[in-house]
Amino acid sequence: MPFKIIASQCTGCSACETQCPNLAISERAGVFLIDPEKCTECAAYFDEPQCVAVCPVDNTCVLDTTLPRHQAPA
């Protein structure tokens, strides 16, 4: 499942954007969004998703349970 950002909790600090190894995070109208097509949950990069690790607001970057988990290419 890719991550998503809870817009109502996002402070617009941009900490997550620069830490994403997949460039999946972008800003629109002062709120940051995660492109689910690019999000790999930081698999093969880090032990912990970097958006979660750097976000100053707990539970703002969360798994999007409506989408399937990332599958690494075979």
VEXGUMAR-195001 format. One record per residue: residue number from 1; chain; y, x, z of N, C-alpha, C, O, CB in turn. Coordinates in Angstrom, 3 decimals, padded with zeros to 6 digits, always signed. Atoms other than C-alpha are relative to their C-alpha. Glycine has a CB too. Layout:
{n->NUM&chain->A&n_v->Y&n_u->X&n_w->Z&ca_v->Y&ca_u->X&ca_w->Z&c_v->Y&c_u->X&c_w->Z&o_v->Y&o_u->X&o_w->Z&cb_v->Y&cb_u->X&cb_w->Z}
...
//
This chain:
{n->1&chain->A&n_v->-001.168&n_u->+000.840&n_w->+000.000&ca_v->+000.000&ca_u->+000.000&ca_w->+000.000&c_v->+001.232&c_u->+000.886&c_w->+000.000&o_v->+001.375&o_u->+001.767&o_w->+000.848&cb_v->-000.003&cb_u->-000.956&cb_w->+001.206}
{n->2&chain->A&n_v->-001.239&n_u->-000.776&n_w->-000.054&ca_v->+003.327&ca_u->+001.433&ca_w->-000.865&c_v->+000.850&c_u->-000.471&c_w->+001.171&o_v->+000.623&o_u->-001.540&o_w->+001.739&cb_v->+000.789&cb_u->-000.123&cb_w->-001.327}
{n->3&chain->A&n_v->-000.921&n_u->+000.379&n_w->-001.061&ca_v->+006.057&ca_u->+001.387&ca_w->+001.704&c_v->+001.140&c_u->-000.812&c_w->-000.572&o_v->+001.414&o_u->-000.757&o_w->-001.771&cb_v->+000.534&cb_u->+001.237&cb_w->+000.729}
{n->4&chain->A&n_v->-001.208&n_u->+000.723&n_w->+000.353&ca_v->+009.066&ca_u->-000.897&ca_w->+001.635&c_v->+000.984&c_u->+000.196&c_w->+001.133&o_v->+000.600&o_u->+000.548&o_w->+002.249&cb_v->-000.283&cb_u->-001.516&cb_w->-000.261}
{n->5&chain->A&n_v->-001.055&n_u->-000.120&n_w->-000.998&ca_v->+012.365&ca_u->-000.808&ca_w->+003.482&c_v->+000.483&c_u->-001.405&c_w->+000.337&o_v->+000.821&o_u->-002.184&o_w->-000.555&cb_v->+001.180&cb_u->+000.902&cb_w->-000.513}
{n->6&chain->A&n_v->-000.510&n_u->+001.292&n_w->-000.446&ca_v->+013.388&ca_u->-003.821&ca_w->+005.546&c_v->+001.523&c_u->+000.052&c_w->-000.126&o_v->+002.204&o_u->+000.683&o_w->+000.682&cb_v->-000.453&cb_u->-000.328&cb_w->+001.484}
{n->7&chain->A&n_v->-001.428&n_u->-000.096&n_w->+000.345&ca_v->+016.856&ca_u->-004.344&ca_w->+004.056&c_v->+000.910&c_u->-000.383&c_w->+001.163&o_v->+001.958&o_u->+000.234&o_w->+001.355&cb_v->+000.306&cb_u->-000.889&cb_w->-001.193}
{n->8&chain->A&n_v->-000.859&n_u->+000.457&n_w->-001.097&ca_v->+018.245&ca_u->-006.178&ca_w->+007.079&c_v->+000.106&c_u->+001.022&c_w->+001.120&o_v->+001.006&o_u->+000.927&o_w->+001.955&cb_v->-000.520&cb_u->-001.305&cb_w->+000.557}
{n->9&chain->A&n_v->-000.018&n_u->-001.031&n_w->-001.036&ca_v->+017.473&ca_u->-003.156&ca_w->+009.269&c_v->+000.548&c_u->+001.332&c_w->-000.510&o_v->+000.889&o_u->+002.208&o_w->+000.284&cb_v->-001.396&cb_u->+000.202&cb_w->+000.548}
{n->10&chain->A&n_v->-000.438&n_u->-001.266&n_w->+000.588&ca_v->+018.544&ca_u->-000.405&ca_w->+006.849&c_v->+001.477&c_u->+000.236&c_w->+000.310&o_v->+002.319&o_u->-000.632&o_w->+000.080&cb_v->-000.239&cb_u->+000.006&cb_w->-001.531}
{n->11&chain->A&n_v->-001.378&n_u->-000.346&n_w->-000.333&ca_v->+021.697&ca_u->+001.364&ca_w->+008.017&c_v->+000.722&c_u->+000.680&c_w->-001.160&o_v->+001.926&o_u->+000.928&o_w->-001.088&cb_v->+000.025&cb_u->+000.901&cb_w->+001.217}
{n->12&chain->A&n_v->-000.607&n_u->-000.669&n_w->+001.144&ca_v->+022.285&ca_u->+003.016&ca_w->+004.637&c_v->+000.277&c_u->+001.465&c_w->+000.241&o_v->+001.134&o_u->+002.046&o_w->-000.424&cb_v->+001.265&cb_u->-000.682&cb_w->-000.369}
{n->13&chain->A&n_v->-000.271&n_u->-001.394&n_w->-000.368&ca_v->+022.131&ca_u->+006.486&ca_w->+006.178&c_v->-000.449&c_u->+001.007&c_w->-001.056&o_v->+000.041&o_u->+002.136&o_w->-001.068&cb_v->-000.677&cb_u->+000.318&cb_w->+001.305}
{n->14&chain->A&n_v->+000.539&n_u->-000.807&n_w->+001.103&ca_v->+020.236&ca_u->+007.926&ca_w->+003.149&c_v->-000.954&c_u->+001.111&c_w->+000.428&o_v->-001.320&o_u->+001.946&o_w->-000.400&cb_v->+001.125&cb_u->+000.605&cb_w->-000.758}
{n->15&chain->A&n_v->+000.920&n_u->-001.049&n_w->-000.462&ca_v->+017.956&ca_u->+010.123&ca_w->+005.282&c_v->-001.315&c_u->-000.025&c_w->-000.770&o_v->-001.882&o_u->+001.026&o_w->-001.070&cb_v->-000.275&cb_u->-000.159&cb_w->+001.495}
{n->16&chain->A&n_v->+001.292&n_u->+000.142&n_w->+000.674&ca_v->+014.875&ca_u->+008.785&ca_w->+003.524&c_v->+000.042&c_u->+000.462&c_w->-001.458&o_v->-000.924&o_u->+001.041&o_w->-001.955&cb_v->-000.454&cb_u->-001.445&cb_w->+000.061}
{n->17&chain->A&n_v->-000.091&n_u->-000.261&n_w->+001.441&ca_v->+016.097&ca_u->+009.260&ca_w->-000.042&c_v->-000.296&c_u->+001.459&c_w->-000.339&o_v->-001.056&o_u->+001.738&o_w->-001.266&cb_v->+001.384&cb_u->-000.374&cb_w->-000.513}
{n->18&chain->A&n_v->+000.176&n_u->-001.422&n_w->+000.310&ca_v->+016.207&ca_u->+013.051&ca_w->+000.039&c_v->-001.355&c_u->+000.540&c_w->+000.446&o_v->-001.766&o_u->+001.610&o_w->-000.001&cb_v->+001.099&cb_u->+000.807&cb_w->+000.651}
{n->19&chain->A&n_v->+001.282&n_u->-000.482&n_w->-000.504&ca_v->+012.880&ca_u->+013.361&ca_w->+001.851&c_v->-001.206&c_u->-000.485&c_w->-000.804&o_v->-002.311&o_u->+000.025&o_w->-000.622&cb_v->-000.160&cb_u->-000.419&cb_w->+001.423}
{n->20&chain->A&n_v->+001.109&n_u->+000.565&n_w->+000.768&ca_v->+010.761&ca_u->+011.348&ca_w->-000.592&c_v->-000.459&c_u->+000.982&c_w->-001.076&o_v->+000.324&o_u->+001.322&o_w->-001.963&cb_v->+000.413&cb_u->-001.343&cb_w->-000.641}
{n->21&chain->A&n_v->+000.468&n_u->-000.969&n_w->+000.992&ca_v->+008.578&ca_u->+013.765&ca_w->-002.606&c_v->-000.208&c_u->-000.609&c_w->-001.384&o_v->-000.358&o_u->+000.121&o_w->-002.364&cb_v->-001.288&cb_u->+000.623&cb_w->+000.468}
{n->22&chain->A&n_v->+000.243&n_u->+000.676&n_w->+001.274&ca_v->+008.118&ca_u->+011.159&ca_w->-005.354&c_v->+001.264&c_u->-000.596&c_w->-000.624&o_v->+001.197&o_u->-001.246&o_w->-001.667&cb_v->-001.018&cb_u->-001.087&cb_w->+000.195}
{n->23&chain->A&n_v->-001.268&n_u->+000.572&n_w->+000.465&ca_v->+011.788&ca_u->+010.211&ca_w->-005.810&c_v->-000.111&c_u->-001.513&c_w->-000.162&o_v->+000.439&o_u->-002.093&o_w->-001.099&cb_v->+000.423&cb_u->+000.642&cb_w->-001.331}
{n->24&chain->A&n_v->+000.241&n_u->+001.446&n_w->+000.051&ca_v->+010.719&ca_u->+006.626&ca_w->-005.098&c_v->+001.098&c_u->-000.808&c_w->+000.677&o_v->+001.112&o_u->-002.034&o_w->+000.571&cb_v->-001.325&cb_u->-000.322&cb_w->+000.643}
{n->25&chain->A&n_v->-001.018&n_u->+000.714&n_w->-000.772&ca_v->+013.751&ca_u->+005.768&ca_w->-002.958&c_v->+001.352&c_u->+000.131&c_w->-000.686&o_v->+001.781&o_u->+001.222&o_w->-001.061&cb_v->+000.073&cb_u->+000.541&cb_w->+001.449}
{n->26&chain->A&n_v->-001.331&n_u->+000.013&n_w->+000.608&ca_v->+017.090&ca_u->+004.746&ca_w->-004.405&c_v->+000.881&c_u->-000.999&c_w->+000.745&o_v->+000.399&o_u->-001.852&o_w->+001.490&cb_v->-000.079&cb_u->-000.359&cb_w->-001.516}
{n->27&chain->A&n_v->-000.988&n_u->+000.851&n_w->-000.683&ca_v->+020.249&ca_u->+003.029&ca_w->-003.198&c_v->+000.553&c_u->-001.031&c_w->-000.963&o_v->+000.861&o_u->-000.729&o_w->-002.116&cb_v->+001.149&cb_u->+000.849&cb_w->+000.590}
{n->28&chain->A&n_v->-000.645&n_u->+001.075&n_w->+000.755&ca_v->+021.567&ca_u->-000.299&ca_w->-004.422&c_v->+000.844&c_u->-000.808&c_w->+000.960&o_v->+000.333&o_u->-001.375&o_w->+001.926&cb_v->-001.048&cb_u->-000.906&cb_w->-000.723}
{n->29&chain->A&n_v->-000.941&n_u->+000.777&n_w->-000.814&ca_v->+024.622&ca_u->-001.934&ca_w->-002.911&c_v->-000.053&c_u->+000.383&c_w->+001.476&o_v->+000.037&o_u->-000.478&o_w->+002.351&cb_v->-000.287&cb_u->-001.483&cb_w->-000.150}
{n->30&chain->A&n_v->-000.017&n_u->-000.481&n_w->-001.378&ca_v->+024.441&ca_u->+000.224&ca_w->+000.214&c_v->-001.306&c_u->-000.117&c_w->+000.745&o_v->-001.378&o_u->+000.224&o_w->+001.925&cb_v->+001.018&cb_u->-000.719&cb_w->+000.745}
{n->31&chain->A&n_v->+001.314&n_u->+000.142&n_w->-000.632&ca_v->+020.773&ca_u->-000.516&ca_w->+000.917&c_v->-000.995&c_u->+000.815&c_w->-000.817&o_v->-000.919&o_u->+000.855&o_w->-002.045&cb_v->-000.442&cb_u->-001.513&cb_w->+000.096}
{n->32&chain->A&n_v->+000.990&n_u->-000.823&n_w->+000.680&ca_v->+017.872&ca_u->+001.757&ca_w->+000.101&c_v->-001.267&c_u->-000.796&c_w->-000.242&o_v->-001.694&o_u->-001.602&o_w->+000.584&cb_v->-000.308&cb_u->+001.260&cb_w->+000.811}
{n->33&chain->A&n_v->+001.204&n_u->+000.701&n_w->+000.432&ca_v->+014.807&ca_u->+000.516&ca_w->-001.749&c_v->-001.059&c_u->+001.013&c_w->-000.399&o_v->-000.735&o_u->+002.120&o_w->-000.829&cb_v->+000.307&cb_u->-000.958&cb_w->-001.172}
{n->34&chain->A&n_v->+001.111&n_u->-000.853&n_w->+000.415&ca_v->+011.370&ca_u->+002.006&ca_w->-002.422&c_v->-000.652&c_u->-000.628&c_w->-001.223&o_v->-001.040&o_u->-001.796&o_w->-001.199&cb_v->-001.038&cb_u->+000.191&cb_w->+001.157}
{n->35&chain->A&n_v->+000.671&n_u->+000.454&n_w->+001.218&ca_v->+009.931&ca_u->+001.702&ca_w->-005.925&c_v->-001.505&c_u->+000.071&c_w->+000.247&o_v->-002.048&o_u->+001.166&o_w->+000.399&cb_v->+000.419&cb_u->+000.869&cb_w->-001.252}
{n->36&chain->A&n_v->+001.434&n_u->-000.012&n_w->-000.309&ca_v->+006.309&ca_u->+000.646&ca_w->-005.325&c_v->-000.835&c_u->+000.709&c_w->-001.058&o_v->-001.947&o_u->+001.152&o_w->-000.772&cb_v->-000.497&cb_u->-001.410&cb_w->+000.162}
{n->37&chain->A&n_v->+000.723&n_u->-000.708&n_w->+001.063&ca_v->+005.269&ca_u->+002.174&ca_w->-008.651&c_v->-000.008&c_u->+001.512&c_w->+000.230&o_v->-000.891&o_u->+002.213&o_w->-000.263&cb_v->+000.624&cb_u->-000.315&cb_w->-001.363}
{n->38&chain->A&n_v->-000.106&n_u->-001.442&n_w->-000.254&ca_v->+006.344&ca_u->+005.624&ca_w->-007.425&c_v->-000.515&c_u->+000.407&c_w->+001.372&o_v->-000.858&o_u->+001.572&o_w->+001.576&cb_v->+001.431&cb_u->+000.437&cb_w->-000.139}
{n->39&chain->A&n_v->+000.389&n_u->-000.329&n_w->-001.373&ca_v->+005.380&ca_u->+005.432&ca_w->-003.741&c_v->-001.500&c_u->+000.288&c_w->+000.094&o_v->-002.330&o_u->-000.525&o_w->-000.310&cb_v->+000.377&cb_u->-001.148&cb_w->+000.952}
{n->40&chain->A&n_v->+001.395&n_u->-000.388&n_w->-000.206&ca_v->+002.160&ca_u->+007.280&ca_w->-002.900&c_v->-000.338&c_u->+000.095&c_w->+001.485&o_v->-001.381&o_u->+000.631&o_w->+001.857&cb_v->-000.285&cb_u->+001.334&cb_w->-000.688}
{n->41&chain->A&n_v->+000.160&n_u->-000.078&n_w->-001.454&ca_v->+002.547&ca_u->+006.933&ca_w->+000.879&c_v->+000.007&c_u->+001.451&c_w->+000.475&o_v->-000.486&o_u->+001.760&o_w->+001.560&cb_v->-001.302&cb_u->-000.690&cb_w->+000.433}
{n->42&chain->A&n_v->-000.066&n_u->-001.450&n_w->-000.230&ca_v->+003.182&ca_u->+010.716&ca_w->+000.767&c_v->-001.373&c_u->+000.656&c_w->+000.041&o_v->-001.512&o_u->+001.776&o_w->+000.530&cb_v->+000.726&cb_u->+000.284&cb_w->+001.294}
{n->43&chain->A&n_v->+001.349&n_u->-000.570&n_w->+000.068&ca_v->-000.559&ca_u->+011.249&ca_w->+000.226&c_v->+000.044&c_u->+001.285&c_w->-000.821&o_v->+000.712&o_u->+001.354&o_w->-001.852&cb_v->-001.012&cb_u->-001.018&cb_w->-000.619}
{n->44&chain->A&n_v->+000.091&n_u->-001.322&n_w->+000.626&ca_v->-001.314&ca_u->+014.853&ca_w->-000.757&c_v->+001.266&c_u->+000.827&c_w->+000.179&o_v->+001.326&o_u->+001.970&o_w->-000.274&cb_v->-000.296&cb_u->-000.148&cb_w->-001.471}
{n->45&chain->A&n_v->-001.221&n_u->-000.744&n_w->-000.281&ca_v->+002.178&ca_u->+015.865&ca_w->+000.354&c_v->+000.158&c_u->+000.276&c_w->+001.493&o_v->+000.383&o_u->+001.413&o_w->+001.908&cb_v->+001.210&cb_u->-000.764&cb_w->-000.520}
{n->46&chain->A&n_v->-000.242&n_u->-000.095&n_w->-001.440&ca_v->+002.456&ca_u->+015.174&ca_w->+004.087&c_v->-001.026&c_u->-000.835&c_w->+000.758&o_v->-001.643&o_u->-001.735&o_w->+000.188&cb_v->+001.433&cb_u->-000.461&cb_w->+000.347}
{n->47&chain->A&n_v->+000.899&n_u->+000.775&n_w->-000.852&ca_v->+000.354&ca_u->+013.857&ca_w->+006.958&c_v->+000.596&c_u->-001.353&c_w->+000.366&o_v->-000.128&o_u->-002.299&o_w->+000.675&cb_v->-000.326&cb_u->+000.778&cb_w->+001.264}
{n->48&chain->A&n_v->-000.704&n_u->+001.232&n_w->-000.368&ca_v->+002.975&ca_u->+011.190&ca_w->+007.653&c_v->+001.003&c_u->-000.333&c_w->-001.094&o_v->+001.658&o_u->+000.569&o_w->-001.614&cb_v->+000.714&cb_u->+000.145&cb_w->+001.383}
{n->49&chain->A&n_v->-001.012&n_u->+000.364&n_w->+000.985&ca_v->+005.128&ca_u->+009.216&ca_w->+005.210&c_v->+001.382&c_u->+000.464&c_w->+000.461&o_v->+001.793&o_u->+000.182&o_w->+001.587&cb_v->-000.004&cb_u->-001.523&cb_w->-000.241}
{n->50&chain->A&n_v->-001.275&n_u->-000.601&n_w->-000.383&ca_v->+008.478&ca_u->+010.974&ca_w->+005.204&c_v->+001.098&c_u->-001.021&c_w->+000.238&o_v->+001.989&o_u->-000.776&o_w->+001.050&cb_v->+000.441&cb_u->+000.961&cb_w->-001.054}
{n->51&chain->A&n_v->-001.009&n_u->+001.022&n_w->-000.263&ca_v->+010.548&ca_u->+007.795&ca_w->+005.021&c_v->-000.113&c_u->-000.505&c_w->+001.437&o_v->+000.893&o_u->-000.749&o_w->+002.103&cb_v->-000.145&cb_u->-001.168&cb_w->-000.992}
{n->52&chain->A&n_v->+000.232&n_u->+000.436&n_w->-001.382&ca_v->+008.974&ca_u->+006.703&ca_w->+008.301&c_v->+000.442&c_u->+001.093&c_w->+000.975&o_v->+001.065&o_u->+000.811&o_w->+001.998&cb_v->-001.499&cb_u->-000.350&cb_w->+000.223}
{n->53&chain->A&n_v->-000.289&n_u->-001.121&n_w->-000.890&ca_v->+009.376&ca_u->+010.158&ca_w->+009.837&c_v->+001.493&c_u->+000.209&c_w->+000.226&o_v->+001.903&o_u->+000.576&o_w->+001.327&cb_v->-000.603&cb_u->+001.261&cb_w->-000.557}
{n->54&chain->A&n_v->-001.427&n_u->-000.307&n_w->-000.120&ca_v->+013.113&ca_u->+010.447&ca_w->+009.160&c_v->+000.889&c_u->-001.206&c_w->+000.277&o_v->+002.055&o_u->-001.037&o_w->+000.633&cb_v->+000.464&cb_u->+000.658&cb_w->-001.245}
{n->55&chain->A&n_v->-000.837&n_u->+001.189&n_w->-000.193&ca_v->+014.319&ca_u->+006.852&ca_w->+009.477&c_v->+000.417&c_u->-000.129&c_w->+001.467&o_v->-000.433&o_u->-000.085&o_w->+002.356&cb_v->-000.751&cb_u->-001.275&cb_w->-000.458}
{n->56&chain->A&n_v->-000.468&n_u->+000.100&n_w->-001.382&ca_v->+016.507&ca_u->+006.464&ca_w->+012.583&c_v->-000.260&c_u->-001.368&c_w->+000.648&o_v->-000.058&o_u->-001.537&o_w->+001.850&cb_v->+001.471&cb_u->+000.298&cb_w->+000.047}
{n->57&chain->A&n_v->+000.238&n_u->+001.348&n_w->-000.532&ca_v->+015.564&ca_u->+002.779&ca_w->+012.963&c_v->-001.498&c_u->-000.300&c_w->-000.078&o_v->-002.063&o_u->-000.392&o_w->-001.168&cb_v->+000.830&cb_u->-001.079&cb_w->-000.790}
{n->58&chain->A&n_v->+001.438&n_u->+000.269&n_w->-000.040&ca_v->+011.996&ca_u->+002.060&ca_w->+014.079&c_v->-000.359&c_u->-001.235&c_w->-000.809&o_v->+000.378&o_u->-002.221&o_w->-000.837&cb_v->-000.468&cb_u->-000.173&cb_w->+001.438}
{n->59&chain->A&n_v->+000.570&n_u->+001.117&n_w->+000.760&ca_v->+009.921&ca_u->-000.214&ca_w->+011.855&c_v->+000.898&c_u->-000.501&c_w->-001.127&o_v->+000.905&o_u->-001.691&o_w->-001.442&cb_v->-000.299&cb_u->-001.135&cb_w->+000.928}
{n->60&chain->A&n_v->-000.799&n_u->+000.357&n_w->+001.162&ca_v->+012.372&ca_u->-000.161&ca_w->+008.963&c_v->-000.749&c_u->+000.345&c_w->-001.279&o_v->-000.680&o_u->-000.404&o_w->-002.254&cb_v->+001.359&cb_u->+000.714&cb_w->+000.036}
{n->61&chain->A&n_v->+000.871&n_u->-000.374&n_w->+001.116&ca_v->+010.050&ca_u->+001.658&ca_w->+006.557&c_v->-001.415&c_u->-000.403&c_w->+000.405&o_v->-002.007&o_u->+000.179&o_w->+001.314&cb_v->+000.095&cb_u->+001.556&cb_w->-000.340}
{n->62&chain->A&n_v->+001.304&n_u->+000.562&n_w->-000.366&ca_v->+006.810&ca_u->-000.304&ca_w->+006.642&c_v->-000.865&c_u->-000.151&c_w->-001.244&o_v->-000.358&o_u->-000.194&o_w->-002.365&cb_v->+000.167&cb_u->-001.368&cb_w->+000.711}
{n->63&chain->A&n_v->+000.910&n_u->+000.230&n_w->+001.112&ca_v->+003.722&ca_u->-000.765&ca_w->+004.498&c_v->+000.229&c_u->-001.391&c_w->-000.586&o_v->+000.396&o_u->-002.366&o_w->+000.147&cb_v->-001.462&cb_u->+000.162&cb_w->+000.452}
{n->64&chain->A&n_v->-000.121&n_u->+001.285&n_w->+000.688&ca_v->+004.077&ca_u->-003.517&ca_w->+001.920&c_v->-001.413&c_u->-000.538&c_w->-000.192&o_v->-002.102&o_u->-000.156&o_w->-001.138&cb_v->+000.760&cb_u->+000.143&cb_w->-001.384}
{n->65&chain->A&n_v->+001.373&n_u->+000.498&n_w->+000.006&ca_v->+000.867&ca_u->-005.417&ca_w->+002.594&c_v->-000.282&c_u->-000.968&c_w->-001.145&o_v->-001.422&o_u->-001.400&o_w->-001.315&cb_v->-000.299&cb_u->-000.675&cb_w->+001.310}
{n->66&chain->A&n_v->+000.222&n_u->+000.883&n_w->+001.151&ca_v->+001.368&ca_u->-007.613&ca_w->-000.481&c_v->-000.468&c_u->+000.778&c_w->-001.228&o_v->-000.859&o_u->+000.182&o_w->-002.232&cb_v->+001.281&cb_u->-000.767&cb_w->-000.332}
{n->67&chain->A&n_v->+000.392&n_u->-000.849&n_w->+001.131&ca_v->+000.548&ca_u->-004.660&ca_w->-002.758&c_v->-001.204&c_u->+000.851&c_w->+000.373&o_v->-001.403&o_u->+001.139&o_w->+001.553&cb_v->+001.173&cb_u->+000.900&cb_w->-000.442}
{n->68&chain->A&n_v->+001.184&n_u->-000.822&n_w->-000.289&ca_v->-002.654&ca_u->-002.575&ca_w->-003.074&c_v->+000.381&c_u->+001.417&c_w->+000.419&o_v->+001.473&o_u->+001.899&o_w->+000.115&cb_v->-000.917&cb_u->+000.054&cb_w->-001.224}
{n->69&chain->A&n_v->-000.212&n_u->-001.387&n_w->-000.432&ca_v->-002.970&ca_u->+000.877&ca_w->-001.527&c_v->+000.071&c_u->+000.907&c_w->-001.218&o_v->-000.498&o_u->+000.616&o_w->-002.270&cb_v->-001.131&cb_u->+000.467&cb_w->+000.960}
{n->70&chain->A&n_v->-000.108&n_u->-001.008&n_w->+001.060&ca_v->-002.085&ca_u->+003.886&ca_w->-003.637&c_v->-001.370&c_u->+000.616&c_w->-000.255&o_v->-002.090&o_u->+000.952&o_w->+000.686&cb_v->+001.032&cb_u->+001.103&cb_w->+000.379}
{n->71&chain->A&n_v->+001.240&n_u->-000.654&n_w->+000.383&ca_v->-005.050&ca_u->+005.300&ca_w->-005.528&c_v->+000.334&c_u->+001.298&c_w->-000.724&o_v->+001.011&o_u->+001.290&o_w->-001.752&cb_v->-000.872&cb_u->-000.928&cb_w->-000.892}
{n->72&chain->A&n_v->-000.251&n_u->-001.295&n_w->+000.651&ca_v->-004.942&ca_u->+008.996&ca_w->-006.361&c_v->-000.736&c_u->+000.043&c_w->-001.332&o_v->-001.831&o_u->-000.507&o_w->-001.451&cb_v->-000.446&cb_u->+001.186&cb_w->+000.913}
{n->73&chain->A&n_v->+000.687&n_u->-000.106&n_w->+001.298&ca_v->-005.779&ca_u->+009.791&ca_w->-009.992&c_v->-001.323&c_u->+000.735&c_w->+000.150&o_v->-001.440&o_u->+001.668&o_w->+000.944&cb_v->+000.889&cb_u->+000.724&cb_w->-001.031}
{n->74&chain->A&n_v->+001.348&n_u->-000.617&n_w->-000.078&ca_v->-009.416&ca_u->+010.727&ca_w->-010.513&c_v->-000.044&c_u->+001.333&c_w->-000.698&o_v->-001.091&o_u->+001.981&o_w->-000.726&cb_v->-001.054&cb_u->-000.920&cb_w->-000.610}
//
